[in-house]
Every structure is written in structure tokens, then in C-alpha cells.
């Protein structure tokens, strides 16, 4: 299994917090070398370590694993949801109406 996508998401979340690898390492009691290996997809963390990293980044497991598990569709939906939150109430309503029409027969 390719863990590069997970590593890229961890890196993205880390950068959103304006953290260096050393900062994430400090928050998780891991080494910056190990963080680097995870972010490059060279190492896969244990479940326990993955949870520690996710918690430190205030990220959900699906955010970090989406591209690894299902070609990123869940991640894209999550990204759209984040963007939707930043729209005006009127634009949010319009987006919801369009989605209702598209999903009507599903």
C-alpha cells in the first residue's frame, strides 16, 4: 500500500499550523527524522502513533487517510465543506439548492 498520500496530508496539516517538522515532533514525542519519513511515505506509523499525530494536528483520520483509501474523493468533499463554511449565507443556500437538485434521484 502506498502511504505517500497520507504523508502529504500530514505535511499539509502541519504547514497549515505553521509548524516545522521539529514542532510536530515535539508535540508528539517523535523525532523530526521519523516525521520526515512519514511525510514522504517512506514509513507508515502505527495506529497509536497515527492517532497521536492526528490529535496534535487537530485533524480527523479521514482527512489524513482519504487520498490513501479512496483516491481522494472524501478529501475533496472535506475541502469543499471547508470552503463552503467561508461563503456568505446566500451563497451557501445556493450551493445547497444545487446539490439538492443534483442528488434528488439518488
Biopython code that builds the backbone (N, CA, C, O; Angstrom):
import numpy as np
from Bio.PDB.StructureBuilder import StructureBuilder

atoms = [
    (1, "UNK", "N", (0.837, -1.181, 0.000)),
    (1, "UNK", "CA", (0.000, 0.000, 0.000)),
    (1, "UNK", "C", (0.882, 1.245, 0.000)),
    (1, "UNK", "O", (1.919, 1.283, 0.663)),
    (2, "UNK", "N", (0.468, 2.242, -0.736)),
    (2, "UNK", "CA", (1.227, 3.490, -0.847)),
    (2, "UNK", "C", (0.748, 4.474, 0.216)),
    (2, "UNK", "O", (-0.425, 4.847, 0.241)),
    (3, "UNK", "N", (1.649, 4.887, 1.082)),
    (3, "UNK", "CA", (1.296, 5.790, 2.168)),
    (3, "UNK", "C", (1.716, 7.228, 1.887)),
    (3, "UNK", "O", (1.681, 8.077, 2.778)),
    (4, "UNK", "N", (2.112, 7.497, 0.652)),
    (4, "UNK", "CA", (2.560, 8.842, 0.306)),
    (4, "UNK", "C", (1.438, 9.871, 0.467)),
    (4, "UNK", "O", (1.672, 10.989, 0.925)),
    (5, "UNK", "N", (0.222, 9.482, 0.087)),
    (5, "UNK", "CA", (-0.914, 10.398, 0.214)),
    (5, "UNK", "C", (-1.172, 10.796, 1.653)),
    (5, "UNK", "O", (-1.441, 11.962, 1.945)),
    (6, "UNK", "N", (-1.088, 9.823, 2.556)),
    (6, "UNK", "CA", (-1.266, 10.115, 3.974)),
    (6, "UNK", "C", (-0.173, 11.072, 4.449)),
    (6, "UNK", "O", (-0.451, 12.037, 5.161)),
    (7, "UNK", "N", (1.051, 10.803, 4.055)),
    (7, "UNK", "CA", (2.166, 11.663, 4.438)),
    (7, "UNK", "C", (1.999, 13.079, 3.926)),
    (7, "UNK", "O", (2.308, 14.045, 4.624)),
    (8, "UNK", "N", (1.505, 13.197, 2.697)),
    (8, "UNK", "CA", (1.281, 14.525, 2.124)),
    (8, "UNK", "C", (0.216, 15.287, 2.903)),
    (8, "UNK", "O", (0.332, 16.497, 3.096)),
    (9, "UNK", "N", (-0.820, 14.582, 3.351)),
    (9, "UNK", "CA", (-1.873, 15.236, 4.131)),
    (9, "UNK", "C", (-1.362, 15.661, 5.506)),
    (9, "UNK", "O", (-1.725, 16.725, 6.006)),
    (10, "UNK", "N", (-0.526, 14.834, 6.108)),
    (10, "UNK", "CA", (0.076, 15.203, 7.392)),
    (10, "UNK", "C", (0.923, 16.460, 7.207)),
    (10, "UNK", "O", (0.870, 17.385, 8.018)),
    (11, "UNK", "N", (1.698, 16.478, 6.139)),
    (11, "UNK", "CA", (2.539, 17.644, 5.849)),
    (11, "UNK", "C", (1.684, 18.891, 5.624)),
    (11, "UNK", "O", (2.007, 19.971, 6.118)),
    (12, "UNK", "N", (0.593, 18.733, 4.877)),
    (12, "UNK", "CA", (-0.301, 19.858, 4.600)),
    (12, "UNK", "C", (-0.882, 20.413, 5.898)),
    (12, "UNK", "O", (-0.883, 21.624, 6.119)),
    (13, "UNK", "N", (-1.375, 19.519, 6.753)),
    (13, "UNK", "CA", (-1.953, 19.958, 8.027)),
    (13, "UNK", "C", (-0.898, 20.617, 8.912)),
    (13, "UNK", "O", (-1.179, 21.608, 9.587)),
    (14, "UNK", "N", (0.305, 20.071, 8.910)),
    (14, "UNK", "CA", (1.395, 20.647, 9.701)),
    (14, "UNK", "C", (1.685, 22.065, 9.225)),
    (14, "UNK", "O", (1.849, 22.979, 10.034)),
    (15, "UNK", "N", (1.747, 22.242, 7.918)),
    (15, "UNK", "CA", (2.040, 23.566, 7.363)),
    (15, "UNK", "C", (0.912, 24.556, 7.626)),
    (15, "UNK", "O", (1.164, 25.747, 7.807)),
    (16, "UNK", "N", (-0.344, 24.068, 7.650)),
    (16, "UNK", "CA", (-1.468, 24.945, 7.967)),
    (16, "UNK", "C", (-1.328, 25.529, 9.370)),
    (16, "UNK", "O", (-1.810, 26.629, 9.642)),
    (17, "UNK", "N", (-0.673, 24.796, 10.249)),
    (17, "UNK", "CA", (-0.435, 25.272, 11.610)),
    (17, "UNK", "C", (0.860, 26.084, 11.705)),
    (17, "UNK", "O", (1.247, 26.542, 12.780)),
    (18, "UNK", "N", (1.521, 26.249, 10.550)),
    (18, "UNK", "CA", (2.812, 26.950, 10.505)),
    (18, "UNK", "C", (3.847, 26.281, 11.403)),
    (18, "UNK", "O", (4.650, 26.946, 12.056)),
    (19, "UNK", "N", (3.810, 24.963, 11.419)),
    (19, "UNK", "CA", (4.762, 24.185, 12.204)),
    (19, "UNK", "C", (5.854, 23.630, 11.312)),
    (19, "UNK", "O", (5.616, 23.282, 10.155)),
    (20, "UNK", "N", (7.040, 23.552, 11.860)),
    (20, "UNK", "CA", (8.132, 22.818, 11.218)),
    (20, "UNK", "C", (7.993, 21.353, 11.635)),
    (20, "UNK", "O", (7.229, 21.028, 12.545)),
    (21, "UNK", "N", (8.726, 20.489, 10.971)),
    (21, "UNK", "CA", (8.703, 19.080, 11.372)),
    (21, "UNK", "C", (9.141, 18.942, 12.824)),
    (21, "UNK", "O", (8.645, 18.081, 13.551)),
    (22, "UNK", "N", (10.055, 19.777, 13.233)),
    (22, "UNK", "CA", (10.540, 19.744, 14.610)),
    (22, "UNK", "C", (9.425, 20.083, 15.601)),
    (22, "UNK", "O", (9.364, 19.523, 16.696)),
    (23, "UNK", "N", (8.544, 21.006, 15.206)),
    (23, "UNK", "CA", (7.427, 21.380, 16.077)),
    (23, "UNK", "C", (6.461, 20.209, 16.253)),
    (23, "UNK", "O", (6.024, 19.915, 17.365)),
    (24, "UNK", "N", (6.133, 19.544, 15.139)),
    (24, "UNK", "CA", (5.252, 18.377, 15.222)),
    (24, "UNK", "C", (5.919, 17.266, 16.026)),
    (24, "UNK", "O", (5.266, 16.592, 16.822)),
    (25, "UNK", "N", (7.199, 17.081, 15.819)),
    (25, "UNK", "CA", (7.936, 16.063, 16.573)),
    (25, "UNK", "C", (7.858, 16.346, 18.072)),
    (25, "UNK", "O", (7.655, 15.435, 18.875)),
    (26, "UNK", "N", (8.019, 17.597, 18.432)),
    (26, "UNK", "CA", (7.962, 17.979, 19.846)),
    (26, "UNK", "C", (6.572, 17.725, 20.429)),
    (26, "UNK", "O", (6.443, 17.248, 21.556)),
    (27, "UNK", "N", (5.545, 18.044, 19.661)),
    (27, "UNK", "CA", (4.165, 17.860, 20.124)),
    (27, "UNK", "C", (3.784, 16.390, 20.271)),
    (27, "UNK", "O", (2.880, 16.056, 21.037)),
    (28, "UNK", "N", (4.469, 15.511, 19.542)),
    (28, "UNK", "CA", (4.098, 14.095, 19.511)),
    (28, "UNK", "C", (5.119, 13.176, 20.176)),
    (28, "UNK", "O", (4.921, 11.962, 20.223)),
    (29, "UNK", "N", (6.196, 13.740, 20.684)),
    (29, "UNK", "CA", (7.292, 12.944, 21.265)),
    (29, "UNK", "C", (7.890, 11.967, 20.255)),
    (29, "UNK", "O", (8.285, 10.854, 20.603)),
    (30, "UNK", "N", (7.948, 12.406, 18.999)),
    (30, "UNK", "CA", (8.599, 11.636, 17.936)),
    (30, "UNK", "C", (9.827, 12.416, 17.486)),
    (30, "UNK", "O", (10.038, 13.549, 17.919)),
    (31, "UNK", "N", (10.627, 11.823, 16.632)),
    (31, "UNK", "CA", (11.773, 12.556, 16.099)),
    (31, "UNK", "C", (11.377, 13.247, 14.799)),
    (31, "UNK", "O", (10.472, 12.794, 14.098)),
    (32, "UNK", "N", (12.047, 14.327, 14.487)),
    (32, "UNK", "CA", (11.771, 15.021, 13.224)),
    (32, "UNK", "C", (12.151, 14.139, 12.040)),
    (32, "UNK", "O", (11.552, 14.244, 10.970)),
    (33, "UNK", "N", (13.136, 13.279, 12.224)),
    (33, "UNK", "CA", (13.518, 12.339, 11.160)),
    (33, "UNK", "C", (12.366, 11.392, 10.858)),
    (33, "UNK", "O", (12.069, 11.123, 9.694)),
    (34, "UNK", "N", (11.721, 10.889, 11.899)),
    (34, "UNK", "CA", (10.588, 9.976, 11.714)),
    (34, "UNK", "C", (9.412, 10.705, 11.063)),
    (34, "UNK", "O", (8.748, 10.149, 10.189)),
    (35, "UNK", "N", (9.152, 11.937, 11.482)),
    (35, "UNK", "CA", (8.095, 12.743, 10.862)),
    (35, "UNK", "C", (8.388, 12.909, 9.373)),
    (35, "UNK", "O", (7.486, 12.784, 8.544)),
    (36, "UNK", "N", (9.625, 13.186, 9.036)),
    (36, "UNK", "CA", (10.026, 13.344, 7.638)),
    (36, "UNK", "C", (9.767, 12.067, 6.842)),
    (36, "UNK", "O", (9.256, 12.122, 5.724)),
    (37, "UNK", "N", (10.115, 10.933, 7.411)),
    (37, "UNK", "CA", (9.898, 9.648, 6.734)),
    (37, "UNK", "C", (8.407, 9.389, 6.507)),
    (37, "UNK", "O", (8.015, 8.889, 5.452)),
    (38, "UNK", "N", (7.587, 9.726, 7.486)),
    (38, "UNK", "CA", (6.139, 9.557, 7.341)),
    (38, "UNK", "C", (5.613, 10.481, 6.249)),
    (38, "UNK", "O", (4.848, 10.048, 5.387)),
    (39, "UNK", "N", (6.014, 11.740, 6.280)),
    (39, "UNK", "CA", (5.520, 12.710, 5.300)),
    (39, "UNK", "C", (5.929, 12.348, 3.879)),
    (39, "UNK", "O", (5.219, 12.680, 2.931)),
    (40, "UNK", "N", (7.045, 11.683, 3.720)),
    (40, "UNK", "CA", (7.496, 11.276, 2.385)),
    (40, "UNK", "C", (6.967, 9.901, 1.989)),
    (40, "UNK", "O", (7.282, 9.405, 0.907)),
    (41, "UNK", "N", (6.170, 9.285, 2.848)),
    (41, "UNK", "CA", (5.595, 7.984, 2.531)),
    (41, "UNK", "C", (6.569, 6.836, 2.650)),
    (41, "UNK", "O", (6.306, 5.743, 2.148)),
    (42, "UNK", "N", (7.691, 7.069, 3.307)),
    (42, "UNK", "CA", (8.716, 6.027, 3.457)),
    (42, "UNK", "C", (8.440, 5.122, 4.653)),
    (42, "UNK", "O", (8.889, 3.976, 4.686)),
    (43, "UNK", "N", (7.706, 5.634, 5.629)),
    (43, "UNK", "CA", (7.339, 4.864, 6.823)),
    (43, "UNK", "C", (5.850, 5.034, 7.072)),
    (43, "UNK", "O", (5.274, 6.087, 6.799)),
    (44, "UNK", "N", (5.242, 3.983, 7.595)),
    (44, "UNK", "CA", (3.843, 4.042, 7.997)),
    (44, "UNK", "C", (3.793, 3.980, 9.517)),
    (44, "UNK", "O", (4.304, 3.030, 10.111)),
    (45, "UNK", "N", (3.190, 4.970, 10.152)),
    (45, "UNK", "CA", (3.140, 4.954, 11.615)),
    (45, "UNK", "C", (2.199, 3.862, 12.119)),
    (45, "UNK", "O", (1.293, 3.430, 11.407)),
    (46, "UNK", "N", (2.423, 3.429, 13.342)),
    (46, "UNK", "CA", (1.477, 2.517, 13.978)),
    (46, "UNK", "C", (0.168, 3.264, 14.184)),
    (46, "UNK", "O", (0.124, 4.490, 14.081)),
    (47, "UNK", "N", (-0.886, 2.534, 14.471)),
    (47, "UNK", "CA", (-2.176, 3.173, 14.713)),
    (47, "UNK", "C", (-2.078, 4.154, 15.874)),
    (47, "UNK", "O", (-2.610, 5.262, 15.804)),
    (48, "UNK", "N", (-1.407, 3.751, 16.926)),
    (48, "UNK", "CA", (-1.252, 4.626, 18.090)),
    (48, "UNK", "C", (-0.527, 5.922, 17.714)),
    (48, "UNK", "O", (-0.946, 7.010, 18.111)),
    (49, "UNK", "N", (0.550, 5.802, 16.954)),
    (49, "UNK", "CA", (1.310, 6.983, 16.529)),
    (49, "UNK", "C", (0.485, 7.846, 15.583)),
    (49, "UNK", "O", (0.520, 9.074, 15.666)),
    (50, "UNK", "N", (-0.255, 7.206, 14.685)),
    (50, "UNK", "CA", (-1.123, 7.935, 13.762)),
    (50, "UNK", "C", (-2.137, 8.779, 14.534)),
    (50, "UNK", "O", (-2.363, 9.942, 14.199)),
    (51, "UNK", "N", (-2.740, 8.202, 15.554)),
    (51, "UNK", "CA", (-3.726, 8.924, 16.359)),
    (51, "UNK", "C", (-3.074, 10.094, 17.092)),
    (51, "UNK", "O", (-3.657, 11.174, 17.185)),
    (52, "UNK", "N", (-1.884, 9.882, 17.605)),
    (52, "UNK", "CA", (-1.154, 10.959, 18.289)),
    (52, "UNK", "C", (-0.882, 12.111, 17.320)),
    (52, "UNK", "O", (-1.056, 13.278, 17.672)),
    (53, "UNK", "N", (-0.455, 11.780, 16.104)),
    (53, "UNK", "CA", (-0.183, 12.804, 15.086)),
    (53, "UNK", "C", (-1.472, 13.535, 14.714)),
    (53, "UNK", "O", (-1.497, 14.765, 14.659)),
    (54, "UNK", "N", (-2.542, 12.779, 14.459)),
    (54, "UNK", "CA", (-3.824, 13.388, 14.085)),
    (54, "UNK", "C", (-4.309, 14.338, 15.175)),
    (54, "UNK", "O", (-4.759, 15.447, 14.885)),
    (55, "UNK", "N", (-4.216, 13.903, 16.422)),
    (55, "UNK", "CA", (-4.651, 14.762, 17.533)),
    (55, "UNK", "C", (-3.800, 16.023, 17.627)),
    (55, "UNK", "O", (-4.328, 17.111, 17.858)),
    (56, "UNK", "N", (-2.508, 15.889, 17.454)),
    (56, "UNK", "CA", (-1.616, 17.055, 17.515)),
    (56, "UNK", "C", (-1.955, 18.060, 16.418)),
    (56, "UNK", "O", (-1.831, 19.269, 16.616)),
    (57, "UNK", "N", (-2.381, 17.555, 15.264)),
    (57, "UNK", "CA", (-2.695, 18.416, 14.128)),
    (57, "UNK", "C", (-4.154, 18.872, 14.117)),
    (57, "UNK", "O", (-4.570, 19.611, 13.225)),
    (58, "UNK", "N", (-4.927, 18.431, 15.109)),
    (58, "UNK", "CA", (-6.370, 18.715, 15.131)),
    (58, "UNK", "C", (-7.028, 18.260, 13.834)),
    (58, "UNK", "O", (-7.863, 18.963, 13.266)),
    (59, "UNK", "N", (-6.641, 17.079, 13.378)),
    (59, "UNK", "CA", (-7.137, 16.536, 12.118)),
    (59, "UNK", "C", (-7.867, 15.224, 12.381)),
    (59, "UNK", "O", (-7.546, 14.496, 13.320)),
    (60, "UNK", "N", (-8.848, 14.937, 11.541)),
    (60, "UNK", "CA", (-9.540, 13.658, 11.653)),
    (60, "UNK", "C", (-8.797, 12.612, 10.831)),
    (60, "UNK", "O", (-8.030, 12.939, 9.925)),
    (61, "UNK", "N", (-9.039, 11.365, 11.162)),
    (61, "UNK", "CA", (-8.393, 10.272, 10.435)),
    (61, "UNK", "C", (-8.768, 10.307, 8.960)),
    (61, "UNK", "O", (-7.920, 10.066, 8.101)),
    (62, "UNK", "N", (-10.036, 10.605, 8.655)),
    (62, "UNK", "CA", (-10.440, 10.617, 7.252)),
    (62, "UNK", "C", (-9.744, 11.713, 6.469)),
    (62, "UNK", "O", (-9.461, 11.543, 5.283)),
    (63, "UNK", "N", (-9.463, 12.835, 7.113)),
    (63, "UNK", "CA", (-8.718, 13.896, 6.426)),
    (63, "UNK", "C", (-7.326, 13.412, 6.032)),
    (63, "UNK", "O", (-6.847, 13.693, 4.933)),
    (64, "UNK", "N", (-6.689, 12.688, 6.932)),
    (64, "UNK", "CA", (-5.313, 12.257, 6.692)),
    (64, "UNK", "C", (-5.228, 11.021, 5.809)),
    (64, "UNK", "O", (-4.215, 10.805, 5.145)),
    (65, "UNK", "N", (-6.281, 10.206, 5.793)),
    (65, "UNK", "CA", (-6.237, 8.947, 5.048)),
    (65, "UNK", "C", (-7.016, 8.955, 3.746)),
    (65, "UNK", "O", (-6.884, 8.023, 2.953)),
    (66, "UNK", "N", (-7.819, 9.973, 3.502)),
    (66, "UNK", "CA", (-8.735, 9.953, 2.365)),
    (66, "UNK", "C", (-8.058, 9.622, 1.046)),
    (66, "UNK", "O", (-8.554, 8.769, 0.310)),
    (67, "UNK", "N", (-6.967, 10.251, 0.729)),
    (67, "UNK", "CA", (-6.331, 10.005, -0.567)),
    (67, "UNK", "C", (-5.723, 8.615, -0.637)),
    (67, "UNK", "O", (-5.575, 8.062, -1.727)),
    (68, "UNK", "N", (-5.369, 8.044, 0.501)),
    (68, "UNK", "CA", (-4.819, 6.693, 0.534)),
    (68, "UNK", "C", (-5.922, 5.660, 0.354)),
    (68, "UNK", "O", (-5.717, 4.628, -0.285)),
    (69, "UNK", "N", (-7.093, 5.941, 0.921)),
    (69, "UNK", "CA", (-8.162, 4.951, 0.939)),
    (69, "UNK", "C", (-9.054, 4.962, -0.287)),
    (69, "UNK", "O", (-9.490, 3.902, -0.738)),
    (70, "UNK", "N", (-9.335, 6.130, -0.835)),
    (70, "UNK", "CA", (-10.318, 6.153, -1.921)),
    (70, "UNK", "C", (-10.024, 7.212, -2.974)),
    (70, "UNK", "O", (-10.931, 7.907, -3.431)),
    (71, "UNK", "N", (-8.820, 7.329, -3.340)),
    (71, "UNK", "CA", (-8.425, 8.257, -4.404)),
    (71, "UNK", "C", (-8.776, 9.711, -4.121)),
    (71, "UNK", "O", (-8.852, 10.520, -5.046)),
    (72, "UNK", "N", (-8.985, 10.046, -2.874)),
    (72, "UNK", "CA", (-9.136, 11.440, -2.512)),
    (72, "UNK", "C", (-10.521, 12.029, -2.610)),
    (72, "UNK", "O", (-10.683, 13.222, -2.352)),
    (73, "UNK", "N", (-11.546, 11.246, -2.973)),
    (73, "UNK", "CA", (-12.883, 11.832, -3.089)),
    (73, "UNK", "C", (-13.371, 12.376, -1.755)),
    (73, "UNK", "O", (-13.935, 13.470, -1.702)),
    (74, "UNK", "N", (-13.163, 11.631, -0.686)),
    (74, "UNK", "CA", (-13.581, 12.120, 0.633)),
    (74, "UNK", "C", (-12.815, 13.381, 0.997)),
    (74, "UNK", "O", (-13.369, 14.298, 1.603)),
    (75, "UNK", "N", (-11.554, 13.425, 0.630)),
    (75, "UNK", "CA", (-10.749, 14.609, 0.920)),
    (75, "UNK", "C", (-11.276, 15.812, 0.152)),
    (75, "UNK", "O", (-11.347, 16.916, 0.692)),
    (76, "UNK", "N", (-11.645, 15.600, -1.106)),
    (76, "UNK", "CA", (-12.179, 16.716, -1.884)),
    (76, "UNK", "C", (-13.493, 17.207, -1.293)),
    (76, "UNK", "O", (-13.735, 18.412, -1.226)),
    (77, "UNK", "N", (-14.340, 16.281, -0.866)),
    (77, "UNK", "CA", (-15.598, 16.674, -0.238)),
    (77, "UNK", "C", (-15.306, 17.482, 1.018)),
    (77, "UNK", "O", (-15.939, 18.508, 1.266)),
    (78, "UNK", "N", (-14.346, 17.015, 1.807)),
    (78, "UNK", "CA", (-13.960, 17.730, 3.026)),
    (78, "UNK", "C", (-13.445, 19.133, 2.692)),
    (78, "UNK", "O", (-13.760, 20.096, 3.392)),
    (79, "UNK", "N", (-12.662, 19.243, 1.635)),
    (79, "UNK", "CA", (-12.138, 20.542, 1.207)),
    (79, "UNK", "C", (-13.274, 21.461, 0.777)),
    (79, "UNK", "O", (-13.282, 22.647, 1.104)),
    (80, "UNK", "N", (-14.238, 20.901, 0.036)),
    (80, "UNK", "CA", (-15.387, 21.704, -0.383)),
    (80, "UNK", "C", (-16.190, 22.176, 0.827)),
    (80, "UNK", "O", (-16.672, 23.309, 0.855)),
    (81, "UNK", "N", (-16.330, 21.310, 1.816)),
    (81, "UNK", "CA", (-17.069, 21.692, 3.022)),
    (81, "UNK", "C", (-16.367, 22.851, 3.731)),
    (81, "UNK", "O", (-17.018, 23.782, 4.207)),
    (82, "UNK", "N", (-15.047, 22.787, 3.797)),
    (82, "UNK", "CA", (-14.296, 23.885, 4.409)),
    (82, "UNK", "C", (-14.514, 25.187, 3.646)),
    (82, "UNK", "O", (-14.686, 26.250, 4.241)),
    (83, "UNK", "N", (-14.504, 25.085, 2.324)),
    (83, "UNK", "CA", (-14.708, 26.281, 1.508)),
    (83, "UNK", "C", (-16.131, 26.808, 1.648)),
    (83, "UNK", "O", (-16.354, 28.018, 1.661)),
    (84, "UNK", "N", (-17.086, 25.897, 1.752)),
    (84, "UNK", "CA", (-18.484, 26.278, 1.896)),
    (84, "UNK", "C", (-18.703, 27.099, 3.167)),
    (84, "UNK", "O", (-19.497, 28.039, 3.171)),
    (85, "UNK", "N", (-18.010, 26.750, 4.227)),
    (85, "UNK", "CA", (-18.135, 27.470, 5.501)),
    (85, "UNK", "C", (-17.740, 28.940, 5.363)),
    (85, "UNK", "O", (-18.216, 29.789, 6.116)),
    (86, "UNK", "N", (-16.872, 29.234, 4.402)),
    (86, "UNK", "CA", (-16.376, 30.599, 4.228)),
    (86, "UNK", "C", (-17.249, 31.449, 3.307)),
    (86, "UNK", "O", (-17.008, 32.646, 3.150)),
    (87, "UNK", "N", (-18.260, 30.835, 2.701)),
    (87, "UNK", "CA", (-19.147, 31.581, 1.805)),
    (87, "UNK", "C", (-20.191, 32.350, 2.609)),
    (87, "UNK", "O", (-20.462, 32.048, 3.771)),
    (88, "UNK", "N", (-20.761, 33.343, 1.958)),
    (88, "UNK", "CA", (-21.868, 34.069, 2.585)),
    (88, "UNK", "C", (-23.055, 33.119, 2.734)),
    (88, "UNK", "O", (-23.122, 32.082, 2.074)),
    (89, "UNK", "N", (-23.971, 33.481, 3.594)),
    (89, "UNK", "CA", (-25.155, 32.645, 3.817)),
    (89, "UNK", "C", (-25.945, 32.453, 2.524)),
    (89, "UNK", "O", (-26.469, 31.371, 2.260)),
    (90, "UNK", "N", (-26.024, 33.506, 1.728)),
    (90, "UNK", "CA", (-26.756, 33.435, 0.457)),
    (90, "UNK", "C", (-26.107, 32.428, -0.497)),
    (90, "UNK", "O", (-26.799, 31.625, -1.123)),
    (91, "UNK", "N", (-24.782, 32.475, -0.605)),
    (91, "UNK", "CA", (-24.086, 31.540, -1.487)),
    (91, "UNK", "C", (-24.174, 30.112, -0.947)),
    (91, "UNK", "O", (-24.272, 29.163, -1.725)),
    (92, "UNK", "N", (-24.140, 29.953, 0.369)),
    (92, "UNK", "CA", (-24.301, 28.624, 0.954)),
    (92, "UNK", "C", (-25.662, 28.043, 0.577)),
    (92, "UNK", "O", (-25.778, 26.867, 0.234)),
    (93, "UNK", "N", (-26.676, 28.879, 0.645)),
    (93, "UNK", "CA", (-28.026, 28.443, 0.295)),
    (93, "UNK", "C", (-28.080, 28.015, -1.169)),
    (93, "UNK", "O", (-28.680, 26.991, -1.493)),
    (94, "UNK", "N", (-27.461, 28.786, -2.047)),
    (94, "UNK", "CA", (-27.443, 28.457, -3.472)),
    (94, "UNK", "C", (-26.746, 27.122, -3.714)),
    (94, "UNK", "O", (-27.242, 26.292, -4.476)),
    (95, "UNK", "N", (-25.608, 26.914, -3.074)),
    (95, "UNK", "CA", (-24.877, 25.654, -3.223)),
    (95, "UNK", "C", (-25.739, 24.488, -2.748)),
    (95, "UNK", "O", (-25.791, 23.448, -3.405)),
    (96, "UNK", "N", (-26.406, 24.653, -1.627)),
    (96, "UNK", "CA", (-27.265, 23.587, -1.097)),
    (96, "UNK", "C", (-28.421, 23.286, -2.049)),
    (96, "UNK", "O", (-28.779, 22.124, -2.243)),
    (97, "UNK", "N", (-29.000, 24.316, -2.634)),
    (97, "UNK", "CA", (-30.094, 24.110, -3.586)),
    (97, "UNK", "C", (-29.616, 23.346, -4.813)),
    (97, "UNK", "O", (-30.311, 22.451, -5.295)),
    (98, "UNK", "N", (-28.442, 23.689, -5.321)),
    (98, "UNK", "CA", (-27.877, 22.983, -6.475)),
    (98, "UNK", "C", (-27.614, 21.520, -6.119)),
    (98, "UNK", "O", (-27.914, 20.619, -6.902)),
    (99, "UNK", "N", (-27.057, 21.296, -4.943)),
    (99, "UNK", "CA", (-26.780, 19.921, -4.516)),
    (99, "UNK", "C", (-28.071, 19.117, -4.388)),
    (99, "UNK", "O", (-28.115, 17.948, -4.771)),
    (100, "UNK", "N", (-29.118, 19.738, -3.853)),
    (100, "UNK", "CA", (-30.396, 19.046, -3.717)),
    (100, "UNK", "C", (-30.937, 18.623, -5.073)),
    (100, "UNK", "O", (-31.463, 17.518, -5.209)),
    (101, "UNK", "N", (-30.819, 19.480, -6.073)),
    (101, "UNK", "CA", (-31.274, 19.143, -7.421)),
    (101, "UNK", "C", (-30.445, 17.985, -7.982)),
    (101, "UNK", "O", (-30.998, 17.041, -8.546)),
    (102, "UNK", "N", (-29.131, 18.058, -7.829)),
    (102, "UNK", "CA", (-28.257, 17.013, -8.361)),
    (102, "UNK", "C", (-28.458, 15.669, -7.669)),
    (102, "UNK", "O", (-28.327, 14.621, -8.301)),
    (103, "UNK", "N", (-28.770, 15.692, -6.396)),
    (103, "UNK", "CA", (-28.897, 14.458, -5.621)),
    (103, "UNK", "C", (-30.341, 13.988, -5.471)),
    (103, "UNK", "O", (-30.606, 13.015, -4.766)),
    (104, "UNK", "N", (-31.257, 14.661, -6.117)),
    (104, "UNK", "CA", (-32.686, 14.400, -5.964)),
    (104, "UNK", "C", (-33.050, 12.933, -6.184)),
    (104, "UNK", "O", (-33.815, 12.372, -5.400)),
    (105, "UNK", "N", (-32.535, 12.315, -7.206)),
    (105, "UNK", "CA", (-32.911, 10.943, -7.553)),
    (105, "UNK", "C", (-31.965, 9.898, -6.989)),
    (105, "UNK", "O", (-32.094, 8.718, -7.316)),
    (106, "UNK", "N", (-31.040, 10.289, -6.170)),
    (106, "UNK", "CA", (-30.062, 9.338, -5.620)),
    (106, "UNK", "C", (-30.609, 8.659, -4.400)),
    (106, "UNK", "O", (-29.930, 7.825, -3.800)),
]
sb = StructureBuilder()
sb.init_structure("model")
sb.init_model(0)
sb.init_chain("A")
sb.init_seg("    ")
for serial, (resi, resn, name, xyz) in enumerate(atoms, 1):
    if name == "N":
        sb.init_residue(resn, " ", resi, " ")
    sb.init_atom(name, np.array(xyz, "f"), 0.0, 1.0, " ", f" {name:<3s}", serial, name[0])
structure = sb.get_structure()
